[in-house]
């Protein structure tokens, strides 16, 4: 068999594979065509025109009618964090002995330094994290180097491949891994959280039938004891997702549900809304906490006040 013949056979096999893949995609497109296309008023997916119109109106806010931002409480907390700013422990780049470093695309400077402040202030005994990754690395480092191993962690994620390599033998006594979807985790797990303990949520950001978001907002949050702190990640300062996320196909909707949840809700208090603070106090960050002035991420911290 000549070289040319071998190449032809490889090309032919690849051509047939692509034909099969095309047929599969055409069948899938035909299936989807039975339903409503993006932009249809019955579709949860927006069209490009809808995204452009909504962002041009700029109607996300602020103001946020019906939501108490607890502005004085947030600003007082920020002043306290500024006093601790120089004491945040992580290296800028990956370094031996550290699980976490600040210069990363997942949980960067602003997120990490605000997390440091909240954990230093609250001193939780227990942290349950739903959705694990680089934020887990940040908290494990803090526990080891700042809090003398005082925090107990429960990490909930159906895929622990990112987290397992970060764990060390000494973590065994203070880390519990639940490699399941949060939909499958008994509510009793969350009942272990007490005053100043933390429920750290970094979800799929999608509310739909059977989703983790629905489970968290409709079942887990009501089961929490008063005094528990709740961290919710990827919340923009105007409760609206950025244009580039829609262009990437990320039609997330969690923060719309969150905004409705907060309206006229006296059972929870906003403790820290980093996206809003970044948008309204950027010059302050530049002067007092310059690494935070880089932005990125976005956290909303709540405290449950009543059942």
C-alpha positions as CSV (number, residue, x, y, z in Angstrom):
1,X,0.0,0.0,0.0
2,X,1.5,3.4,-1.0
3,X,1.6,6.4,1.2
4,X,-0.9,8.2,-1.0
5,X,-3.4,5.3,-0.6
6,X,-3.0,5.4,3.2
7,X,-3.6,9.1,3.3
8,X,-6.7,8.7,1.1
9,X,-8.2,6.0,3.4
10,X,-7.6,8.2,6.4
11,X,-9.3,11.1,4.6
12,X,-12.2,8.9,3.6
13,X,-12.7,7.6,7.1
14,X,-12.6,11.2,8.5
15,X,-15.0,12.3,5.8
16,X,-17.5,9.5,6.7
17,X,-17.2,10.5,10.4
18,X,-17.9,14.1,9.6
19,X,-20.9,13.0,7.5
20,X,-22.3,11.1,10.5
21,X,-21.7,14.1,12.8
22,X,-23.4,16.4,10.4
23,X,-26.4,14.1,10.2
24,X,-26.5,14.0,14.0
25,X,-26.4,17.8,14.3
26,X,-29.1,18.2,11.6
27,X,-31.3,15.8,13.5
28,X,-30.7,17.7,16.7
29,X,-31.5,21.0,15.0
30,X,-34.7,19.6,13.6
31,X,-35.6,18.4,17.2
32,X,-34.9,21.9,18.6
33,X,-36.9,23.5,15.7
34,X,-40.1,21.9,17.2
35,X,-39.6,24.2,20.2
36,X,-39.2,28.0,20.5
37,X,-36.0,29.6,19.1
38,X,-33.9,32.1,21.2
39,X,-35.7,35.4,21.4
40,X,-39.2,33.9,21.2
41,X,-41.3,35.2,24.1
42,X,-41.7,31.6,25.3
43,X,-38.0,30.8,25.1
44,X,-35.7,31.3,28.2
45,X,-32.9,32.1,25.8
46,X,-32.5,35.7,24.6
47,X,-31.8,36.7,21.1
48,X,-28.9,39.0,20.2
49,X,-31.3,41.9,19.6
50,X,-32.9,41.4,23.0
51,X,-29.5,41.5,24.7
52,X,-28.5,44.6,22.9
53,X,-31.8,46.4,23.7
54,X,-31.7,45.4,27.4
55,X,-28.1,46.5,27.9
56,X,-28.7,49.8,25.9
57,X,-31.5,50.6,28.3
58,X,-29.2,50.0,31.3
59,X,-32.2,49.1,33.5
60,X,-30.4,46.7,35.8
61,X,-29.7,49.3,38.5
62,X,-29.0,50.7,40.9
63,X,-31.3,51.8,42.3
64,X,-32.8,48.4,43.3
65,X,-36.4,49.0,44.4
66,X,-37.3,46.9,47.4
67,X,-33.7,45.9,48.3
68,X,-32.0,47.2,51.4
69,X,-28.3,47.4,50.5
70,X,-27.3,48.0,54.2
71,X,-25.0,50.7,52.8
72,X,-23.7,51.9,56.1
73,X,-23.0,48.4,57.3
74,X,-21.1,47.6,54.1
75,X,-19.0,50.7,54.2
76,X,-18.1,50.1,57.8
77,X,-17.0,46.6,57.0
78,X,-15.0,47.8,54.0
79,X,-13.1,50.3,56.3
80,X,-12.3,47.3,58.6
81,X,-11.1,45.2,55.7
82,X,-8.8,48.1,54.6
83,X,-7.0,47.8,57.9
84,X,-6.3,44.1,57.3
85,X,-5.5,44.6,53.6
86,X,-1.7,44.3,54.0
87,X,-2.1,41.1,56.0
88,X,-3.7,39.0,53.3
89,X,-1.4,36.0,53.1
90,X,-1.4,34.6,49.5
91,X,1.4,35.0,47.0
92,X,0.8,36.7,43.7
93,X,2.0,33.7,41.7
94,X,2.0,30.0,42.3
95,X,4.6,29.2,45.0
96,X,5.7,26.0,46.8
97,X,3.6,25.1,49.8
98,X,0.6,27.2,48.7
99,X,-2.5,25.8,47.1
100,X,-3.8,29.3,46.0
101,X,-2.3,32.4,44.4
102,X,-3.9,35.7,43.6
103,X,-3.1,36.0,39.9
104,X,-5.6,33.6,38.4
105,X,-8.7,33.7,36.2
106,X,-11.1,31.9,38.5
107,X,-11.0,33.6,41.9
108,X,-8.7,36.5,41.7
109,X,-7.5,39.4,43.8
110,X,-10.8,41.2,44.6
111,X,-12.7,37.9,45.3
112,X,-9.9,36.5,47.5
113,X,-9.2,39.6,49.5
114,X,-12.9,40.1,50.3
115,X,-13.1,36.4,51.2
116,X,-10.2,36.9,53.6
117,X,-11.9,39.8,55.2
118,X,-15.2,38.0,55.7
119,X,-13.7,34.9,57.1
120,X,-11.3,36.8,59.4
121,X,-14.3,38.8,60.8
122,X,-16.7,35.9,61.2
123,X,-14.2,33.2,62.3
124,X,-16.6,30.3,61.3
125,X,-16.3,26.9,62.7
126,X,-17.8,25.2,59.7
127,X,-17.9,26.0,56.0
128,X,-20.0,24.1,53.5
129,X,-19.0,24.9,49.9
130,X,-21.3,24.0,47.0
131,X,-19.2,24.0,43.9
132,X,-15.6,23.5,44.6
133,X,-12.4,24.8,42.8
134,X,-9.9,27.5,43.3
135,X,-12.0,29.2,46.1
136,X,-11.5,25.9,48.0
137,X,-7.8,26.3,47.6
138,X,-8.0,29.8,49.0
139,X,-9.9,28.7,52.1
140,X,-7.7,25.7,52.8
141,X,-4.7,28.0,52.8
142,X,-6.4,30.4,55.1
143,X,-7.4,27.6,57.4
144,X,-3.8,26.3,57.6
145,X,-1.9,29.6,57.8
146,X,-4.3,32.1,59.4
147,X,-6.8,30.1,61.5
148,X,-4.6,27.3,62.8
149,X,-6.9,24.6,61.3
150,X,-9.9,25.8,63.3
151,X,-12.4,25.5,60.4
152,X,-14.1,22.3,59.3
153,X,-15.0,22.0,55.6
154,X,-17.6,20.1,53.7
155,X,-17.1,20.3,50.0
156,X,-20.1,19.3,47.7
157,X,-19.4,18.8,44.0
158,X,-20.2,15.9,41.6
159,X,-16.7,16.2,40.2
160,X,-13.8,16.5,42.7
161,X,-11.0,16.3,40.1
162,X,-10.0,19.9,40.7
163,X,-10.1,19.7,44.5
164,X,-8.5,16.3,45.2
165,X,-5.0,17.2,44.1
166,X,-5.1,20.2,46.5
167,X,-5.7,18.1,49.6
168,X,-2.9,17.1,52.0
169,X,-2.8,14.3,54.6
170,X,-3.3,16.8,57.4
171,X,-6.6,17.9,55.8
172,X,-8.2,14.5,56.5
173,X,-9.4,15.4,59.9
174,X,-11.0,18.7,58.9
175,X,-12.3,18.1,55.3
176,X,-15.3,16.1,54.2
177,X,-15.9,15.5,50.5
178,X,-19.4,14.8,49.2
179,X,-19.0,13.9,45.6
180,X,-22.7,14.3,44.6
181,X,-25.0,16.9,43.2
182,X,-26.4,19.2,45.9
183,X,-29.9,18.1,44.8
184,X,-29.0,14.7,46.3
185,X,-27.5,15.9,49.6
186,X,-29.8,15.7,52.7
187,X,-31.0,19.0,54.2
188,X,-29.7,17.7,57.5
189,X,-26.2,18.3,56.2
190,X,-26.8,22.1,56.2
191,X,-28.5,22.0,59.6
192,X,-25.0,21.7,61.1
193,X,-24.2,25.3,60.3
194,X,-24.6,27.7,63.2
195,X,-24.0,31.4,63.9
196,X,-21.2,32.9,61.8
197,X,-20.7,29.6,59.9
198,X,-20.6,29.9,56.1
199,X,-22.6,28.4,53.2
200,X,-20.4,29.1,50.2
201,X,-22.4,28.9,46.9
202,X,-20.8,28.8,43.5
203,X,-23.5,27.1,41.5
204,X,-24.4,26.4,37.9
205,X,-26.1,29.8,37.9
206,X,-29.1,28.3,36.1
207,X,-32.6,28.1,37.6
208,X,-34.6,25.4,35.8
209,X,-36.6,22.4,36.8
210,X,-34.4,20.1,39.0
211,X,-31.4,22.5,39.0
212,X,-29.0,23.0,41.8
213,X,-30.0,26.7,42.0
214,X,-33.7,25.8,42.7
215,X,-32.6,23.3,45.3
216,X,-30.4,25.9,47.1
217,X,-32.9,28.8,47.0
218,X,-36.1,26.9,47.6
219,X,-34.9,24.2,50.1
220,X,-31.4,24.7,51.4
221,X,-31.7,28.4,52.4
222,X,-35.0,27.9,54.3
223,X,-33.3,25.1,56.3
224,X,-30.4,27.2,57.5
225,X,-30.3,28.5,61.1
226,X,-30.4,32.2,61.8
227,X,-26.9,33.7,62.0
228,X,-25.5,31.7,59.1
229,X,-23.5,33.6,56.5
230,X,-24.2,32.9,52.8
231,X,-21.7,33.6,50.0
232,X,-23.1,33.7,46.4
233,X,-20.6,34.0,43.6
234,X,-20.8,35.7,40.2
235,X,-23.2,38.4,41.1
236,X,-22.7,41.6,39.1
237,X,-23.0,45.0,40.7
238,X,-26.1,45.8,38.7
239,X,-27.7,42.3,38.9
240,X,-27.2,42.0,35.1
241,X,-24.9,39.7,33.2
242,X,-22.2,41.2,30.9
243,X,-22.7,41.2,27.2
244,X,-19.7,39.0,26.5
245,X,-21.3,36.2,28.6
246,X,-24.4,36.2,26.4
247,X,-22.1,36.2,23.3
248,X,-20.4,33.1,24.7
249,X,-23.8,31.4,25.1
250,X,-24.0,31.7,28.9
251,X,-27.7,32.5,29.3
252,X,-27.5,32.4,33.1
253,X,-30.3,33.6,35.3
254,X,-29.5,33.0,38.9
255,X,-29.0,36.6,39.8
256,X,-32.5,37.5,38.5
257,X,-33.9,35.0,40.9
258,X,-31.6,36.3,43.6
259,X,-32.7,39.9,43.0
260,X,-36.4,38.9,43.4
261,X,-35.5,36.8,46.5
262,X,-34.0,39.9,48.2
263,X,-36.9,42.3,47.5
264,X,-38.7,43.2,50.7
265,X,-37.0,40.2,52.4
266,X,-36.3,41.1,56.0
267,X,-35.2,37.6,56.9
268,X,-31.8,38.2,55.3
269,X,-29.4,41.1,55.5
270,X,-26.8,42.1,52.9
271,X,-23.4,42.1,54.5
272,X,-21.2,42.7,51.5
273,X,-22.0,43.2,47.8
274,X,-18.6,43.5,46.1
275,X,-19.8,44.2,42.6
276,X,-21.9,47.2,43.8
277,X,-19.1,48.4,46.0
278,X,-16.7,48.2,43.0
279,X,-19.0,50.2,40.8
280,X,-19.7,52.9,43.4
281,X,-16.4,53.1,45.3
282,X,-13.8,52.3,42.7
283,X,-11.6,55.3,43.5
284,X,-11.7,54.3,47.2
285,X,-10.5,50.9,46.3
286,X,-7.7,52.4,44.1
287,X,-6.5,54.4,47.0
288,X,-6.9,52.0,49.9
289,X,-7.0,48.5,48.5
290,X,-5.4,48.8,45.1
291,X,-5.4,45.1,44.3
292,X,-9.2,45.1,44.7
293,X,-9.4,47.9,42.1
294,X,-8.6,45.3,39.4
295,X,-12.2,44.0,39.9
296,X,-13.2,40.6,38.7
297,X,-15.6,38.0,40.1
298,X,-18.3,39.3,42.3
299,X,-19.7,38.2,45.6
300,X,-22.9,38.8,47.5
301,X,-22.7,37.9,51.2
302,X,-25.9,37.6,53.2
303,X,-26.6,36.9,56.8
304,X,-29.8,34.9,57.7
305,X,-31.7,36.7,60.4
306,X,-34.8,34.6,60.9
307,X,-36.4,31.4,59.6
